[in-house]
Amino acid sequence: MKIKLTMTSIKKELEASLREKGGTLYDNEVRGFHIKRVGENVLSYRLNYTFNGNRKNITIGRYPTITPVQARNKAVELTVGLLADIDPLEVKKERNTQGITLIEYLKQDYAYYLDSRAKSSKQYIREIEIHFGDILDRPLDEVTKSDLIKWVNTNSRLANEEVKGYSQYSITHRYNALKSLFKHAMREGDITANPFDRMPPMSFKTAGTIKNRGYLSLDDQRAFLEAVDAYDQKLKDQRTNSRYHGKPYLPDLASLRLASHHKPMYLILYYMGMRIGDVVSLRWEHVNLNTTFTTAHISKVLNKTSRKVKEPYRLPIPNKLLSVLRDWHYQLGTPQTGFVFSVDNKGDKPLDRRTLKRSWVWIKERANLDSELVMYTLRHNFISWLVMSNINLSVIAKLSGHADTKMIEKHYSHLAPSTVNIASDAFGNLLADHQEQEQEQEQEPFNIAHLKQ
């Protein structure tokens, strides 16, 4: 059967031509290009071709690891190589014999895979390229546990010395980026052993990581909110001072309710637990501030899950945030379209996701918060306190933009032991309560009205 291979057409055939092992579906655009079920849960894109009179077959990649479009482009690339008398299967065998290096795998196979999975794929590749220079030229299957331990120890020492750019959070992020690469290589059969599998758990200091998944005390939260207000006032005072000392042409901020985008952005992060990427990409089309016929809410396809979930999440705006967003909306001239937080406040170009970096340092110092806390802590704080307040996990999942409760249960369920205790006590008291009810019924005085009923 020949059909244009797309995600939709493949999904339709999963219970038909691709249901059984050996089932094959050919593409009608590139000759020889097809998808085949090679195992119970494994489907791979392949290319049949002829080289020097011999029929051959080469695997391109797995479904759904790469998309049909990417697989088709690779098939076209291999077909073009055939015209130059390049046998792709021989090239693959030669590469496997010589051993592809980490940098080659990073910029070829893994970059190809990441491009279909992560919007910030270039950032991940750059992270690995910059921070694993000592092993980049090493053949992929020769990277060892010893290499990883050496890297971890070196980076932990730099973190302990408080070298800029080497926080525990940064180390963990880089470590996990490389770990994902090797996990992919193992899954695709490009290596026979994963050095990360032999790494001991908690092989380097994770205090910062654990702390960043924690929550703020009530006093810390009050101090944070006060610091946000103080930062807004600080910007106004600085502007007044600048206007007084030779720069009268600068707009006056003293009469405005909000000096800048900082306060509304921080309050969205705090009161709604949104990710910074979703805040900087927020548009006025996503925001409904009118509470006449509905509750105020943000309706947006979330960045992190946008490749899988195309439906927008509806997130209610709490009252304490609503008034600030209304002030910001009015201050910008009540726009109906454009970015909520943009360069020059014109709505055309969104702010960079690092726009709060400098103010975050100031606010932490002002509120006397731990200097290692990352801004993502505000999201963890939002979820943690909802869990500790015994809010239903499915409700928390919806408020935090998760499709189900799995992530909440995995990382936050320990914060709600009272739920388990309440259930246990309820069952323990079941017989006692029932016995008390029976005794009350026995002691209830006879009433002739019961007979009349």
N, C-alpha and C positions, 0 to 999 in steps of 0.2 A: 504494500500500500504506500502510495506517494502522496504527500501533503506538505504544505509549508509548515516547518517545525516552529511552533511558537509555544509559549508557556500555556496558553489556553488549549491549543490542539493536543499537546502532550498530556495535559491533565484529563482531557476527555477520553484519551485512549488508555489511561492507566488501568481501567477495568475492562478494556477490550483487547486490542492487538498487543498491548504491552503488559497484559496481566500475568502471563506465564513466562517462566525463564526461557530465554531464546526469542521472545517476542520482539519484533523489529518494526520500526516506523521510519520510512525513508523521506528525505527532504526533496521537494520538487524543484528547488532552485539550484543546488550544487550537486553535481553528479557524484554519487557514492557516499554522500554525507547522510548519516542516519543515527538514530538512537536505538539502543538495544538493552533489554533487561538481561543482565549477566548474573544476577543473583537475586535472592528473595527480596532484598531491600536495596539493590544496586542497579541503577540504570546509567549507562555511559554513552557519550557521543563518540561516534567512530567515523572513519573515512576509509572506504574501499577504493583502491587505486591499482593501476598496473604500471610496473617499472621493469624495463628490459624484458617485456613479455611475461613477467611473473605477476600474478595477482597477489596483492598484499592488503593488510588491514592495520590501521593504527588507531589507538585510543586517543581522543582529544581531551576528554575530561568527564567529570560526573555531573549528572543532573540531580538536584538543582543547584549544585555548587557554582556552576556557571550557567549563564542564560543561553537559550538557543541562538540568539543574535551573536553572542561572543563565540560560541562554538562554530557557528557558520563562518564567521570572519576568519577564525583559525583554519578552518577547512579550505577556505579560498586561498589563504596564505600558503598552505602546504601544496595546493594544486598549482599555484604559480611557481613554486620551487621545483615541481616536477618538470616544468618546461625548461628549467635550467639544468636538467639532469641531476637534481638533488633528491635522493631517496630519503624521505622524512624518517622512515623506520631505522635506516642505517645511522642517521644523525642522532637519533634518540639512543641507539645502542652505544654509539661512540661516546656520547655524553655521560651515559651511565657507567661506562668503563673507566673513563677519565675522572669522573666525580665532579659534578657541578658544584661550584663554590657557593657559599652563603650569599654573597653579593649578587651573583648571577641569578640565583633562585629568587632572591628578593625582588630584583628588577624585572624578572621575566614571569615565571610561573605564579609567584605570590602576588605580584602587582596586578596580573591579569585577573586573579581570583578576587582580590580586594576591590578592584574597580567595580565589581558587580554587587558588592556587599556593603561597603562603607563610603559615605559621602566624603569623609576626611581621609581617604586612602593614601593620598600623597603625604599627609602628615604622619601616618603610621610608618610608611616606608622611610621617611626622613628621620624619624626617631631612631629606628634600628640602624640606619646608615651612620648616624652621628655618634651613637653611644655604644656601638659594638665593633668599633674599628679594629680591635685586636684579633677578631676571629672572622672578619668579613671575607678574607681570602682563603679561608679554610674550606676544604670540601665539606659539603653539607653533612654527610654521614660520618665525618670525623670530628665533629663538635662533641665534646664530652662533658660529663658531669663536672669534672675538675675545672674546665673552662668557665662553667656557669658559677661555681662556687667562688672562683677567683674574682669574677666580675662583681658578684654580690658583695664580697668582702671589701673590695676596693671602693665601691659606691657607698657602702654603709659607713666606711671610714670618712669619706668626704661629707656625708650627711652629718655625722657626729661632730665634724669640724665646722659645721654650718656654712659650708661652701655654697655660694649662690647657685641655684639650679639643681641642687641635690637633696631635696627634701625626701622624706620617706615616701610621700605620695608619688613624687616623680619617679623614684626608683621602682616602685611597684608597677607604675604605668608602663615603664620601659621593659621591665622584666616580663610582664604579661603580653606585651606586643610581640616579643621574640617567641614566647611560649606558644602563642597562637600560630605563628609561622610554622613551628615544628609540628604542632598538632595537625595542621593542614597537610604538611609533607608526609606525615605518617599515614593519614587517612587516604591520601592519593597514591600511596605505595612508592613514593620517591625516596624514602629511607626505610630501613628495616628495624630501627630502634630509635626511640625518642629519649634523648638525654634528660629531659625534664621529668620523665617517669621515675627516674632514680634519684631525683632531688629530695632531700628530707623535708617534711612539712615545716613551715615557719623557718626556712633556712636562713632568713635574715630578719632584721628588726622590722616588725610590722606595727609598732606602737602608733605611728602616725596614721596608718591605714585604718586601724581599729578605731582610733579616736575620731577620724573623719566620718565614720559611719555611726557615730554616737549622736547625742542630742545635747541641747543646751539646757541648763537649769532655768527655772523661772526668773531668777535674778539676772542671769546672763542674757535672757531674752529681753528683759526690761532695759538692761544696759545697752543692748544692741539697738533697740528702737530709739532710745534716747540719742545714741551716737549717730544714727541716720539723720535725725532732726538737726543735730549739732553740725553735721557735715553740710547740710543744706544751708544753715545759717552762716557757716564758714565761707561758703562760696559767695553769698550775698555781701558779707563784710569785706571780702577780698575785692569784689567788684567796686564797692563804694570807695575803698581805699585807692584803687587804680584810677577811678574817675577823678578823685580829689587831687591825685598826684600826676597830672599831665595827660590823662587819657579820657577826657570828658565825652569823646565820641562813642565810647563803649555803652551798650544798652544798660539801663539801670535795672538791677535785679531786686532792689529793696522792696519795691511795691508789688512784686509778683508773689503768688502763693508758693510756687516751686522755683527754685533757682536753676534747676537743670533736670535731666532725665534720671539722675542718680536715685532720688528718693522713690519715685514710682517703680523703678526697676527692682530696687531692693525689697520693697514691700510685696511685689508679685512673687519674688523668690521666697520670701518669708511666709506670707499668708496663704500661698497656693502651692508651694513646693515645686514650682516648675523648674525645668532645666534652663540654664542660661542660653543655650542655643535656641530654645523655643521662645524665650523672651526677646532676644534681639531680632528674631525673624517674625515677631508678632506684627500683624497688620490691623488697621482699623476695621477692615472687613471681617476680621475674626472676633471683634469685640462688640458686645451688645450691652450698652449702659442704660438702656431704657427699661425700666421696671414696671411700666404701665400694664403690659399684657403678658409679661414673662419675667422670670428672675434674671438679674444681670449675670452674664456668663461670657466665657471665651469658648468659641467653637473652632477648633484647629486640628489639622492633621499633624501629629507630633513628629518632629524630625527623626528621632531615634528609630521609630518603627514605621516610617513612611514608606519603606520599600515593601513592607508586608501588609500594613494596615492603611488602607486608603480612606477609610471613613474618619471624619473628624471626631475628636473627643470633645464632649461638652463639659466644661469645668466651671462651676459656679463661682462668682466673685463675692467674697465676704464683704459685709458692710463697711468694715474699717478700711478696706482697700478701695471700695467703690468710690468714696468721696474724693480720694486722692486722684484716681484715674479720671474722674469727671473734671477735677480742677485742671489736670494735664491736658485733657481733651479741649476744654474751653480756652486754655492758655495758648494752644496751638491754632485756634481759630475754628474749632469743631470740624476737623476734616472727616470725610467719609471713607477715604481710601488712603493708601500709602502706609509706610512703616510707622508704628507707634513711636519707636525710638530711632531717630535717623540723624545723619550728618546734617548740621545746620537746621535741624528741626523742620526740614522741608518735605520729609516723607519719601524722598526718592531713593536714597541709599541707606541701608541699615548700618547701625553702629557695629564695630568689631566686637566679637564675643569677649575680648580682653579689655573692654572699655572700663570695667569696674575694678581692674586690678590695683591701681594706685589707691583708689578710695577705700578698697577693702582692707588694705594695710592700715590706713588711718583709722578706720572704724574699729578694727580689732584692738588697736592701741588705746583708743578712747574708751572702749567698753571693757578694757582689761581682759580680753579674751585671749586664749592660747594663740601664739603667733603661728603655729603650725596648721591651724584650722583652715581648710579650703572652703570656698564659697558653696560647694556642693553640700557642706554640712547643713545648710539651711533646708535643703530637701530632706535629708535624713532626719532633721529635727521635726519637720512637718509630719512625716510618716510616723516617727517614733511616738510623738505625743498623742496622735490619733489612736495608735495601738494601745498605749498605756491608759487611754480614756475608755477602753473597751468598745470602741466603735467597730461595727461589723467589718470584717476584713474585705468583703466584696465591695463595700462602700469606699473603704480606703483605697482599694485598687482603682476604682473609677476616678476618685479625686486626684490620684497621683498618675493617672494615665497608663495603667497597666491593664492588659486584656483579661488577666485572671489574678488569683491570689497567690500563685506559686512563689513569686519573688518576695512578697510580704511575709509569707509563712517561713521562708527559708532564712531571711535575715532579721526579722523583727518579732517573731512569735515569742521569743524569750522575754520580751518586755511586758507580756500580758499573762503572767502566771496566775493572776487572780481569777481568770476565766476558768482555768482547770480546777483551781481550788473550790470555786463556787459550785462547779458541776459535781465535784467529788463530795462536798459537804451536802449538797442537795440530795444525792443518792443515799448518803449515809443517814440522813434524817428522814428518809422516805417512810420507813416503817413506823418511826416514832410519831411523825406527823399524822399518819393514817390511824394509828392507835388513839391519838388524842381526839381525832374527829369522831371515832366510834364512841369514845367515852362521853363526848359532848352530846351525841345523839341519844345515848342511853339516859343521860341526866335531864334531857329536855322534857318538860312537863307535858302530860297528855292534854291534847286540845281537841274537843269534840268537833271543831270546825274541820279538822282533817277528814273525819268520816263523811261530813256533808259534801266535801269536795269529791 
